[in-house]
Amino acid sequence: MMFPTGWIYDALAIGGYFAVILTIGLWPRKQGTLADFSLGGREMPWWAVTASILAAEISAATFLGGPEEGFSKRNFTYAQLAIGTVLARAIVAYIFIKPYYEYGVVSIYDFLRIRFGNTTKNAASVIFLLTRVLASGTRLYVAGVIVVIGIEYVTGIKPDAATEVAIYIGVLSALALLTTIYTAIGGIKAVVWTDFIQATLMFSALGYAAWALLASIPGGWSGAQSYLQAPGDLAFWNFGVTEGSIWKQVRYVLEEPYTIWSALIGSTFITMATHGTDQDMVQRMLTAKDYHRSRLAVICSGLIDIPVVLVVLTVGILLYVFYQTHTDPNLPGKNIFAYWIVHQVPPGFRGLMVAGVLSTAMGSLSTALNALATSFVKDWWMPYFGKTAADERAHVRAVRWSTVGFSALLVLVGALTARAVVIYPDARIIPIVLGIFGYTYGSLLGIFLVGLITKTRGNDAGNLFAMAGGFIVVAVLSGLPNDLWFAVTHQTLAKPDWMPTIAFPWRVFFGAITTMAIALCFASKTEKARV
């Protein structure tokens, strides 16, 4: 077997990355209490929190899937969604963050216990645990994509389906093992500081990709534009259709994922859910010294997110032009960015780019593991299984072992996802990843909003009905029953012609609105006013 020229430089770059991450992650830190482990004693600087938020939300799925969106659509319409993320972060900063600090919660679902009761808290925690395991496990699989392509490049042989799945499992297991070691030992401080390094490497890799692609296209950006003359190329805004009936126009907006309306409304609700009601994201916000610094970190992360998304899509658009000017008969139908990294980037830089992919996966994985373990221990183990374990050291041991357990679960989900994608190769990455939490996080957001913006509405029993109603409405509107029925019978269910199948940016919106509408019909049994 012939190794590609300069492979030793790639190996040194990847090995150096892992050495730096493990050194930072395993650096001795105070971990005497659950609050130290999960919140870092609220001592983290706001700029490090900002980097950690970005590293958590820009997963390997976005790093590889974002350019694929730019490649396939050849425009910037996906970037419209970033508008909603900025609006939502301002709402999260000024409505969600302060109560979390004032109540001193470690798990944000404890806020729901204070406001409504244990039943609502438990239901919300279960939704988070199940959804986060599925979503993060799905994201984790993406890191194996570049390794599979690299092995094919080295051997010159495309692996069969069984071998490909085995490679994915090996890669996911190795990444999970390394990430679990520093996450379980170092806690949230290790997560935030390694996220900072990973975010720096990720942004550098994207910047290099954009520069290298422009340099390889004759005429640079001007030359690239000559290949982008089709209707819709390089478009940023999509206002929908202006012809036909009003319902036809509304239906187009609901079914098309990237429009100005999904950016202003759908994306806003998505980010409110992910950045305001997801322990994964909120936990790092709570590591800042006070809610003022936390607000600054949240808002700055949103402002930085816009140029990052634009660069990601630009890379995808330039990839399209590159392969128009450098035809490749072996170009795959998907994972174009990973293919370009392996086949076109010079040795050494190629290793750093691969490390960039792995860093995005490890950044998302470490945050998910820390949040899952914290939520499980605080919401379930301590009140129901560890009542006699008053020693804080027992709590820290529990959260560390929970980190290991959830790591195994995420690898299992990632392996199952890899198997599904190998069998169904036409699936695009981002809709898969974002679609998972769309079914449940609308219900979660709706209950949090009722608790945060009202004082006397909502109670345990009513909240359960409301969350169930939100899930059912989203499932029906998104076509989930039909998808499940087709998976079992290979037949489709009939539905009314007028009824739209909503795109993924709208799922959280409809779930939250439905949940709030039902929950507001129930009065709180006692007046538990928020600050």
KOLKOLTOR-310236 format. One record per residue (C-alpha): residue number from 1; x, y, z. Coordinates in Angstrom, 2 decimals. Layout:
residues N
n|X|Y|Z
NUM|X|Y|Z;
...
***
This chain:
residues 531
n|X|Y|Z
1|0.00|0.00|0.00;
2|1.39|3.41|-1.02;
3|0.91|6.28|1.39;
4|0.26|9.74|-0.13;
5|3.23|12.04|-0.44;
6|3.92|14.00|2.74;
7|1.66|11.86|4.92;
8|4.15|12.14|7.77;
9|3.46|15.91|7.95;
10|-0.26|15.21|8.15;
11|0.29|12.69|10.92;
12|2.45|15.15|12.86;
13|-0.17|17.90|12.51;
14|-3.00|15.66|13.72;
15|-0.86|14.18|16.51;
16|0.20|17.65|17.62;
17|-3.43|18.73|17.80;
18|-4.39|15.80|20.00;
19|-1.37|16.42|22.25;
20|-2.34|20.07|22.78;
21|-6.00|19.22|23.47;
22|-5.17|16.49|25.98;
23|-2.59|18.70|27.74;
24|-5.09|21.52|28.16;
25|-7.98|19.20|29.00;
26|-6.06|17.27|31.66;
27|-4.44|20.31|33.30;
28|-5.09|20.05|37.09;
29|-8.14|22.07|38.18;
30|-10.28|22.38|41.28;
31|-13.18|19.90|41.01;
32|-14.34|19.57|44.60;
33|-18.06|20.13|44.05;
34|-20.66|19.55|41.37;
35|-20.82|23.33|40.83;
36|-17.04|23.40|40.27;
37|-17.24|20.52|37.81;
38|-20.31|21.74|35.90;
39|-20.02|25.55|36.14;
40|-16.30|26.04|36.73;
41|-16.98|28.11|39.83;
42|-18.42|30.78|37.48;
43|-14.88|32.02|36.83;
44|-14.60|31.79|33.04;
45|-13.85|34.98|31.05;
46|-16.64|36.03|28.71;
47|-14.48|35.81|25.56;
48|-13.62|32.18|26.31;
49|-17.33|31.48|26.83;
50|-18.03|33.09|23.44;
51|-15.51|30.80|21.75;
52|-16.96|27.80|23.56;
53|-20.49|28.64|22.37;
54|-19.25|28.88|18.79;
55|-17.29|25.63|19.04;
56|-20.37|23.87|20.44;
57|-22.80|25.05|17.79;
58|-20.50|24.73|14.76;
59|-20.20|20.98|14.77;
60|-18.56|18.71|12.23;
61|-21.98|18.57|10.57;
62|-21.83|22.33|9.93;
63|-18.11|22.29|9.08;
64|-18.65|19.70|6.33;
65|-22.38|20.07|5.68;
66|-22.38|23.88|5.38;
67|-20.07|23.89|2.33;
68|-22.23|21.14|0.87;
69|-25.24|23.45|1.10;
70|-23.25|26.18|-0.70;
71|-22.06|23.67|-3.31;
72|-25.53|22.35|-4.08;
73|-27.42|25.68|-4.03;
74|-24.62|28.04|-5.18;
75|-26.07|30.88|-3.11;
76|-26.17|32.33|0.39;
77|-29.84|31.76|1.24;
78|-28.90|29.43|4.10;
79|-27.11|32.42|5.71;
80|-30.48|34.14|6.13;
81|-31.03|31.89|9.14;
82|-28.17|33.69|10.90;
83|-30.42|36.76|11.16;
84|-32.76|34.86|13.42;
85|-29.91|33.55|15.53;
86|-28.84|37.13|16.36;
87|-32.39|38.18|17.25;
88|-32.87|35.08|19.36;
89|-29.62|35.55|21.26;
90|-30.71|39.03|22.27;
91|-33.97|37.55|23.60;
92|-32.09|34.78|25.41;
93|-29.65|37.30|26.88;
94|-32.34|39.55|28.34;
95|-35.12|37.09|29.24;
96|-33.52|33.73|30.00;
97|-30.05|34.30|31.48;
98|-30.81|36.54|34.47;
99|-33.38|34.18|36.11;
100|-30.97|31.26|35.75;
101|-28.31|33.21|37.64;
102|-30.71|34.51|40.27;
103|-32.08|31.06|41.06;
104|-28.53|29.65|41.10;
105|-29.45|26.60|39.03;
106|-26.86|24.08|37.89;
107|-29.32|22.25|35.65;
108|-31.59|24.77|33.95;
109|-34.50|22.34|34.27;
110|-34.38|23.01|38.01;
111|-35.87|26.40|37.12;
112|-38.99|24.57|35.94;
113|-39.17|22.72|39.27;
114|-39.10|26.04|41.11;
115|-41.67|27.60|38.79;
116|-44.05|24.67|38.23;
117|-43.03|21.51|40.06;
118|-41.14|18.24|39.72;
119|-43.33|16.77|36.96;
120|-42.58|19.59|34.53;
121|-38.90|19.52|35.45;
122|-38.69|15.77|34.90;
123|-40.52|15.92|31.57;
124|-38.26|18.70|30.28;
125|-35.14|16.91|31.47;
126|-36.18|13.69|29.72;
127|-36.86|15.59|26.50;
128|-33.39|17.14|26.69;
129|-31.60|13.88|27.53;
130|-33.25|11.87|24.75;
131|-33.06|14.60|22.12;
132|-29.47|15.54|22.90;
133|-28.31|11.92|22.75;
134|-29.92|11.53|19.32;
135|-28.80|14.90|17.93;
136|-25.23|14.76|19.25;
137|-24.82|11.13|18.23;
138|-25.93|12.05|14.72;
139|-23.43|14.91|14.62;
140|-20.65|12.66|15.85;
141|-20.90|10.36|12.84;
142|-19.88|13.20|10.50;
143|-16.31|13.20|11.84;
144|-15.79|9.77|10.30;
145|-16.58|11.03|6.80;
146|-13.15|12.52|6.16;
147|-11.40|9.41|7.50;
148|-13.39|7.16|5.16;
149|-12.47|9.37|2.20;
150|-8.84|9.45|3.37;
151|-8.64|5.66|3.52;
152|-10.10|5.42|0.03;
153|-7.49|7.95|-1.14;
154|-4.63|5.97|0.42;
155|-5.73|2.52|-0.75;
156|-7.30|3.49|-4.05;
157|-10.21|1.20|-3.19;
158|-13.67|2.27|-2.12;
159|-14.57|0.22|0.98;
160|-17.70|-1.89|0.86;
161|-20.65|-0.98|3.10;
162|-19.66|-3.26|5.99;
163|-16.06|-2.01|5.99;
164|-17.18|1.60|5.77;
165|-19.46|1.21|8.78;
166|-16.62|-0.50|10.69;
167|-14.33|2.46|9.92;
168|-16.95|4.87|11.23;
169|-17.30|2.88|14.45;
170|-13.53|2.87|14.96;
171|-13.20|6.62|14.38;
172|-16.16|7.48|16.60;
173|-14.91|5.24|19.38;
174|-11.41|6.78|19.29;
175|-12.73|10.36|19.30;
176|-15.19|9.56|22.07;
177|-12.49|7.93|24.19;
178|-10.13|10.91|23.96;
179|-12.92|13.43|24.52;
180|-14.38|11.49|27.44;
181|-11.00|11.35|29.20;
182|-10.50|15.11|29.42;
183|-14.21|15.89|29.87;
184|-14.66|13.44|32.76;
185|-11.46|14.59|34.49;
186|-11.41|18.31|33.75;
187|-15.12|19.18|33.80;
188|-16.55|22.31|32.21;
189|-13.29|24.26|32.50;
190|-11.55|21.67|30.35;
191|-14.46|21.85|27.93;
192|-14.37|25.65|27.61;
193|-10.60|25.95|27.20;
194|-10.34|23.08|24.71;
195|-13.30|24.63|22.87;
196|-11.29|27.84|22.59;
197|-8.42|25.98|20.90;
198|-10.81|24.03|18.71;
199|-12.67|27.17|17.61;
200|-9.38|28.84|16.70;
201|-8.30|25.85|14.61;
202|-11.71|25.56|12.97;
203|-11.81|29.23|11.91;
204|-8.24|29.01|10.64;
205|-9.08|25.93|8.59;
206|-12.10|27.64|7.00;
207|-10.07|30.76|6.23;
208|-7.33|28.69|4.60;
209|-9.89|26.77|2.54;
210|-11.44|29.96|1.17;
211|-8.01|31.43|0.33;
212|-6.71|28.22|-1.30;
213|-9.84|27.79|-3.42;
214|-9.75|31.39|-4.64;
215|-6.07|31.03|-5.49;
216|-6.73|27.89|-7.55;
217|-9.56|29.40|-9.63;
218|-8.38|31.34|-12.73;
219|-9.24|34.99|-12.21;
220|-10.05|34.58|-8.53;
221|-13.48|35.78|-7.46;
222|-14.14|37.55|-10.77;
223|-13.34|34.35|-12.61;
224|-15.59|32.39|-10.27;
225|-18.55|34.68|-10.95;
226|-18.44|33.76|-14.65;
227|-19.51|30.23|-13.64;
228|-22.32|31.52|-11.41;
229|-24.76|33.04|-13.86;
230|-27.77|30.75|-13.41;
231|-30.97|32.13|-11.83;
232|-30.56|32.17|-8.06;
233|-26.77|31.90|-8.08;
234|-25.13|34.04|-5.36;
235|-28.56|35.12|-4.11;
236|-28.82|36.00|-0.44;
237|-32.52|36.73|0.03;
238|-35.44|34.50|-0.77;
239|-38.72|36.33|-0.22;
240|-40.90|33.47|-1.45;
241|-43.30|33.49|-4.38;
242|-45.42|36.50|-5.30;
243|-47.79|34.78|-7.71;
244|-50.83|32.62|-7.11;
245|-53.22|32.57|-4.17;
246|-52.26|33.78|-0.72;
247|-52.32|30.21|0.55;
248|-49.97|29.14|-2.24;
249|-47.53|31.84|-1.16;
250|-47.84|30.88|2.51;
251|-47.41|27.21|1.68;
252|-44.21|27.94|-0.26;
253|-42.80|29.82|2.73;
254|-43.61|26.93|5.09;
255|-42.19|24.25|2.79;
256|-39.04|26.05|1.62;
257|-36.32|25.95|4.34;
258|-34.38|29.08|3.38;
259|-36.56|32.19|3.04;
260|-36.49|35.56|4.75;
261|-39.52|34.45|6.77;
262|-37.87|31.31|8.07;
263|-34.88|33.52|8.94;
264|-36.88|36.09|10.90;
265|-39.33|33.69|12.55;
266|-38.32|30.06|12.25;
267|-34.61|30.56|12.94;
268|-35.37|32.87|15.85;
269|-37.43|30.17|17.56;
270|-34.81|27.51|16.81;
271|-32.04|29.53|18.43;
272|-34.22|30.50|21.39;
273|-34.68|26.78|21.99;
274|-31.06|25.72|21.48;
275|-29.51|28.66|23.36;
276|-32.13|29.20|26.03;
277|-33.58|25.80|26.95;
278|-30.81|23.32|26.08;
279|-28.49|22.46|28.97;
280|-25.76|21.76|26.41;
281|-25.53|25.40|25.35;
282|-26.75|27.25|28.45;
283|-24.34|25.50|30.81;
284|-21.30|27.22|29.31;
285|-23.10|30.56|29.50;
286|-23.52|30.02|33.24;
287|-19.75|29.68|33.70;
288|-19.31|33.44|33.29;
289|-18.91|35.48|36.49;
290|-22.32|37.15|36.28;
291|-25.28|37.48|33.94;
292|-23.91|40.70|32.44;
293|-20.80|38.90|31.13;
294|-22.93|35.95|30.09;
295|-25.15|38.26|28.04;
296|-22.09|39.74|26.36;
297|-20.80|36.28|25.45;
298|-24.15|35.18|24.00;
299|-24.66|38.28|21.86;
300|-21.06|38.35|20.61;
301|-21.32|34.70|19.57;
302|-24.31|35.61|17.41;
303|-22.53|38.51|15.72;
304|-19.52|36.30|14.97;
305|-21.80|33.58|13.66;
306|-22.83|35.66|10.63;
307|-19.37|35.97|9.00;
308|-18.63|32.36|9.90;
309|-21.71|31.13|8.04;
310|-20.88|33.35|5.07;
311|-17.37|31.91|4.89;
312|-18.71|28.35|5.15;
313|-21.10|28.93|2.25;
314|-18.45|30.76|0.24;
315|-16.21|27.72|0.55;
316|-19.05|25.57|-0.84;
317|-19.70|27.93|-3.74;
318|-15.98|28.07|-4.57;
319|-15.86|24.28|-4.44;
320|-18.53|24.21|-7.15;
321|-16.49|26.55|-9.34;
322|-13.26|24.69|-8.60;
323|-14.67|21.43|-9.89;
324|-16.01|23.20|-12.96;
325|-12.47|24.29|-13.79;
326|-10.75|21.14|-12.44;
327|-12.97|18.30|-13.59;
328|-12.68|15.11|-11.56;
329|-14.45|11.97|-12.81;
330|-14.26|10.48|-9.31;
331|-15.95|13.42|-7.60;
332|-18.54|11.95|-5.17;
333|-22.14|13.09|-4.99;
334|-21.76|14.32|-1.41;
335|-19.10|15.20|1.18;
336|-17.41|17.41|-1.41;
337|-15.48|19.50|1.12;
338|-14.01|16.43|2.79;
339|-13.06|15.04|-0.64;
340|-11.33|18.32|-1.57;
341|-9.39|18.39|1.71;
342|-8.05|14.88|1.20;
343|-7.25|15.22|-2.51;
344|-6.24|18.88|-3.02;
345|-4.78|20.34|0.18;
346|-0.95|20.13|0.46;
347|0.60|17.83|3.08;
348|0.79|19.35|6.54;
349|-2.02|21.77|5.81;
350|-4.12|18.74|4.95;
351|-3.38|17.34|8.40;
352|-4.40|20.63|10.02;
353|-7.63|20.65|8.00;
354|-8.41|17.10|9.09;
355|-7.64|18.17|12.67;
356|-10.10|21.02|12.13;
357|-12.83|18.53|11.25;
358|-11.97|16.38|14.26;
359|-11.84|19.45|16.50;
360|-15.40|20.44|15.60;
361|-16.58|16.94|16.43;
362|-14.70|16.85|19.74;
363|-15.90|20.34|20.70;
364|-19.56|19.41|20.20;
365|-19.05|16.04|21.86;
366|-17.37|17.39|25.00;
367|-20.11|19.97|25.58;
368|-22.84|17.39|25.05;
369|-21.21|14.92|27.44;
370|-20.78|17.51|30.18;
371|-24.33|18.77|29.82;
372|-25.91|15.30|29.65;
373|-24.01|14.13|32.71;
374|-24.81|17.29|34.68;
375|-28.52|17.16|33.84;
376|-28.79|13.45|34.64;
377|-27.00|13.74|38.01;
378|-28.74|16.96|39.13;
379|-32.22|16.12|37.85;
380|-32.34|12.37|38.44;
381|-29.48|10.80|40.37;
382|-29.33|13.29|43.25;
383|-33.08|13.56|44.01;
384|-34.02|9.92|43.37;
385|-30.95|7.69|43.60;
386|-28.30|9.61|45.51;
387|-30.30|11.08|48.39;
388|-27.96|9.53|50.92;
389|-24.86|10.77|49.10;
390|-24.57|14.22|50.66;
391|-20.82|14.28|50.05;
392|-20.00|16.55|47.11;
393|-17.24|14.17|46.11;
394|-19.89|11.49|45.53;
395|-21.74|13.90|43.24;
396|-18.58|14.55|41.24;
397|-17.92|10.81|40.95;
398|-21.48|10.31|39.72;
399|-21.18|12.98|37.05;
400|-17.87|11.54|35.86;
401|-19.26|8.02|35.51;
402|-22.35|9.47|33.81;
403|-20.01|11.14|31.30;
404|-18.59|7.72|30.44;
405|-22.05|6.19|30.10;
406|-23.37|8.91|27.82;
407|-20.21|8.66|25.70;
408|-21.05|5.03|24.98;
409|-24.63|5.99|24.05;
410|-23.47|8.70|21.64;
411|-21.08|6.31|19.92;
412|-23.96|3.85|19.50;
413|-26.21|6.51|17.95;
414|-23.34|7.69|15.73;
415|-22.70|4.15|14.52;
416|-26.40|3.61|13.74;
417|-26.47|6.94|11.89;
418|-23.40|5.98|9.87;
419|-25.04|2.70|8.90;
420|-28.21|4.51|7.82;
421|-26.30|7.07|5.75;
422|-24.21|4.36|4.07;
423|-27.42|2.57|3.08;
424|-29.25|5.80|2.10;
425|-26.42|7.88|0.56;
426|-28.58|10.70|-0.82;
427|-29.39|12.18|2.59;
428|-28.00|15.71|3.19;
429|-26.31|16.33|6.54;
430|-27.76|19.57|7.93;
431|-31.50|18.76|7.54;
432|-30.88|15.43|9.31;
433|-29.10|17.01|12.26;
434|-31.41|20.00|12.67;
435|-34.52|17.92|12.11;
436|-34.06|15.72|15.16;
437|-34.62|18.35|17.84;
438|-37.30|20.12|15.81;
439|-39.88|17.57|16.96;
440|-39.31|18.12|20.69;
441|-37.61|21.45|21.38;
442|-40.69|23.47|20.46;
443|-42.47|21.89|23.43;
444|-39.47|22.62|25.64;
445|-39.27|26.25|24.53;
446|-43.00|26.79|24.96;
447|-42.94|25.69|28.61;
448|-39.88|27.79|29.43;
449|-41.49|30.87|27.85;
450|-44.65|30.38|29.91;
451|-42.51|30.10|33.05;
452|-40.36|33.11|32.21;
453|-42.87|35.65|30.93;
454|-45.88|34.82|33.12;
455|-46.30|34.51|36.88;
456|-49.53|32.60|37.38;
457|-50.08|30.50|34.25;
458|-49.16|26.87|33.72;
459|-49.01|23.90|36.07;
460|-47.61|20.38|36.10;
461|-50.67|18.62|34.67;
462|-51.40|21.27|32.05;
463|-47.77|21.43|30.98;
464|-47.73|17.73|30.15;
465|-50.79|18.14|27.92;
466|-49.20|21.20|26.33;
467|-45.88|19.51|25.56;
468|-47.65|16.47|24.11;
469|-49.83|18.74|21.98;
470|-46.81|20.61|20.66;
471|-45.10|17.37|19.66;
472|-48.22|15.99|17.92;
473|-48.78|19.17|15.89;
474|-45.16|19.27|14.70;
475|-45.16|15.54|13.92;
476|-48.28|15.87|11.76;
477|-47.21|19.06|9.97;
478|-43.72|17.73|9.24;
479|-44.99|14.42|7.86;
480|-43.47|12.21|10.57;
481|-46.34|9.64|10.55;
482|-45.95|9.26|6.80;
483|-42.17|8.85|7.13;
484|-42.56|6.16|9.78;
485|-45.29|4.36|7.83;
486|-43.16|4.37|4.68;
487|-40.18|3.00|6.62;
488|-42.29|0.03|7.72;
489|-44.51|-0.64|4.68;
490|-42.77|1.25|1.81;
491|-46.10|2.90|1.14;
492|-47.19|6.49|1.66;
493|-50.21|7.76|3.55;
494|-52.68|10.04|1.83;
495|-52.96|13.60|3.13;
496|-55.11|16.59|2.13;
497|-53.76|18.46|-0.90;
498|-54.01|21.79|0.91;
499|-51.88|20.66|3.85;
500|-48.20|21.71|3.72;
501|-45.27|19.63|4.92;
502|-43.35|22.22|6.90;
503|-39.58|22.59|6.44;
504|-37.29|22.01|9.41;
505|-36.84|25.71|10.38;
506|-40.56|25.90|11.20;
507|-40.86|22.90|13.51;
508|-39.77|24.60|16.72;
509|-42.01|27.58|15.97;
510|-45.19|25.51|15.59;
511|-44.27|23.34|18.57;
512|-43.63|26.33|20.83;
513|-46.76|28.25|19.80;
514|-48.97|25.18|20.28;
515|-47.41|24.36|23.64;
516|-47.79|27.91|24.92;
517|-51.40|28.17|23.74;
518|-52.34|25.04|25.70;
519|-50.23|25.73|28.79;
520|-51.62|29.25|29.18;
521|-55.09|27.76|29.61;
522|-54.03|26.34|32.99;
523|-53.51|28.46|36.09;
524|-50.60|27.88|38.42;
525|-51.68|26.24|41.68;
526|-49.54|28.69|43.63;
527|-48.14|32.01|42.54;
528|-44.46|31.37|41.95;
529|-43.31|34.57|40.40;
530|-40.06|34.78|38.57;
531|-37.80|37.72|39.17;
***
